[in-house]
């Protein structure tokens, strides 16, 4: 039995949101199963991934699991909907979303970046040089040019799509739910996600708010947002529009040592090379990638929603020495090989120390972007282990070993992009 001392209700709400938002990521890295059907014939090529994800979510939300002992009983009531990008980016899940329920409370979990999805990395994460008008989603045309990044817009549109199997959307789900809800009965809808999901969740919530009269004509639903570890989704005017409409119902959580929330505001980007100085000195490679980020976002006036929210104070974490036979060492070897090849192609002269420093920097960044939040949010160690250790899953639901070819593809493409970032298209 998981026990806690007298709960801090504000902290508990964050813990609940982090956990329920985290488990939508449980197919990140899973290869889309090959289909025997001709291309375009299968009504839902992501069906097997959705079935697997549903089983994993249901396991974690199972009665008397370590997670539900900690956050209370929840059940999956819609989804998961897994969106696949068009070929050739359809080998891994691009976006995912689901809804969990506890009484009159509903949580919408939005998946973060799939580390093996090129569509996520190159489009939804990095397509920030072009802005899209928010007016397309607004109930009333904004007086000022509220805009979101084109990558965020693409992700949002994916989340709002009809599910291929059922032809229903997240909006349809809540519209049907409220049509069956008795007059005067209220429900609470919390939208949450981390990383890419930390950018998409407030944007999705605002899109739902803007069109609320179409799915909640009796105004029975209250929208809330808890967003974790997200980059900036839009410009200053978007952040201001968001503040006026949902700011009072939004909690933003970010770690001072997490590089992702430092994107894409120039002043925050410039802090990245020195974030881990006590452990890892800055070097030309880290500075190079930061300059690319600044080049991509210059003049777009990116601003965080709830920008005045102070960070949780992170601490540097030990980097585990991984045995050479492990999948993590395989990934490290691939990164090192791809990085050396890319630098040789560019005729860039850097030392092995710089390359090693960059890889150490990325290892620390990964820890700060994921593991650190469990500690900063004061999760009991047994709950953290239960959620992040795939060995806790039943054997038939466990994760596959790392796919070296997939890792090499993503790393090489990102390095190729970093060498020649196209900021105009």
Rosetta blueprint (number, residue, H / E / L):
1 X L
2 X L
3 X L
4 X L
5 X L
6 X L
7 X L
8 X L
9 X H
10 X H
11 X H
12 X H
13 X H
14 X H
15 X H
16 X H
17 X H
18 X H
19 X H
20 X H
21 X H
22 X H
23 X H
24 X H
25 X H
26 X L
27 X L
28 X L
29 X L
30 X L
31 X E
32 X L
33 X L
34 X L
35 X L
36 X L
37 X L
38 X L
39 X L
40 X L
41 X L
42 X L
43 X L
44 X L
45 X L
46 X L
47 X H
48 X H
49 X H
50 X H
51 X H
52 X H
53 X H
54 X H
55 X H
56 X H
57 X H
58 X H
59 X H
60 X H
61 X L
62 X L
63 X L
64 X L
65 X L
66 X H
67 X H
68 X H
69 X H
70 X H
71 X H
72 X L
73 X L
74 X L
75 X E
76 X E
77 X E
78 X E
79 X E
80 X E
81 X E
82 X E
83 X E
84 X L
85 X L
86 X L
87 X L
88 X L
89 X L
90 X L
91 X L
92 X E
93 X L
94 X L
95 X E
96 X E
97 X E
98 X E
99 X E
100 X E
101 X E
102 X E
103 X L
104 X L
105 X E
106 X E
107 X E
108 X E
109 X E
110 X E
111 X L
112 X L
113 X L
114 X L
115 X L
116 X L
117 X L
118 X H
119 X H
120 X H
121 X H
122 X H
123 X H
124 X H
125 X H
126 X L
127 X L
128 X L
129 X L
130 X L
131 X E
132 X E
133 X E
134 X H
135 X H
136 X H
137 X L
138 X L
139 X L
140 X L
141 X L
142 X L
143 X L
144 X L
145 X L
146 X L
147 X E
148 X E
149 X E
150 X H
151 X H
152 X H
153 X H
154 X H
155 X H
156 X H
157 X H
158 X H
159 X H
160 X L
161 X L
162 X L
163 X L
164 X L
165 X L
166 X L
167 X L
168 X L
169 X L
170 X H
171 X H
172 X H
173 X H
174 X H
175 X H
176 X H
177 X H
178 X H
179 X H
180 X L
181 X L
182 X L
183 X L
184 X L
185 X L
186 X L
187 X E
188 X E
189 X E
190 X E
191 X E
192 X E
193 X E
194 X E
195 X L
196 X H
197 X H
198 X H
199 X H
200 X H
201 X H
202 X H
203 X H
204 X H
205 X H
206 X H
207 X H
208 X H
209 X H
210 X H
211 X L
212 X H
213 X H
214 X H
215 X H
216 X L
217 X L
218 X L
219 X L
220 X L
221 X E
222 X E
223 X E
224 X E
225 X E
226 X E
227 X E
228 X E
229 X L
230 X L
231 X L
232 X L
233 X L
234 X E
235 X E
236 X H
237 X H
238 X H
239 X H
240 X H
241 X H
242 X H
243 X H
244 X H
245 X H
246 X H
247 X H
248 X H
249 X H
250 X E
251 X E
252 X E
253 X E
254 X L
255 X E
256 X L
257 X L
258 X L
259 X L
260 X H
261 X H
262 X H
263 X L
264 X L
265 X L
266 X H
267 X H
268 X H
269 X H
270 X L
271 X L
272 X H
273 X H
274 X H
275 X L
276 X L
277 X L
278 X L
279 X L
280 X L
281 X L
282 X L
283 X L
284 X H
285 X H
286 X H
287 X H
288 X H
289 X H
290 X H
291 X H
292 X H
293 X H
294 X H
295 X H
296 X H
297 X H
298 X L
299 X L
300 X L
301 X L
302 X E
303 X E
304 X L
305 X L
306 X L
307 X L
308 X L
309 X L
310 X L
311 X L
312 X E
313 X L
314 X L
315 X L
316 X L
317 X L
318 X L
319 X L
320 X L
321 X L
322 X L
323 X L
324 X L
325 X L
326 X L
327 X H
328 X H
329 X H
330 X H
331 X H
332 X H
333 X H
334 X H
335 X H
336 X H
337 X H
338 X H
339 X H
340 X H
341 X H
342 X H
343 X H
344 X H
345 X H
346 X H
347 X L
348 X L
349 X L
350 X L
351 X L
352 X H
353 X H
354 X H
355 X H
356 X H
357 X H
358 X H
359 X H
360 X H
361 X H
362 X H
363 X H
364 X H
365 X H
366 X H
367 X H
368 X H
369 X H
370 X L
371 X H
372 X H
373 X H
374 X H
375 X H
376 X H
377 X L
378 X L
379 X L
380 X L
381 X H
382 X H
383 X H
384 X H
385 X H
386 X H
387 X H
388 X H
389 X L
390 X H
391 X H
392 X H
393 X L
394 X L
395 X H
396 X H
397 X H
398 X L
399 X L
400 X L
401 X L
402 X L
403 X L
404 X H
405 X H
406 X H
407 X H
408 X H
409 X H
410 X H
411 X H
412 X H
413 X H
414 X H
415 X H
416 X H
417 X H
418 X H
419 X H
420 X L
421 X L
422 X L
423 X L
424 X L
425 X L
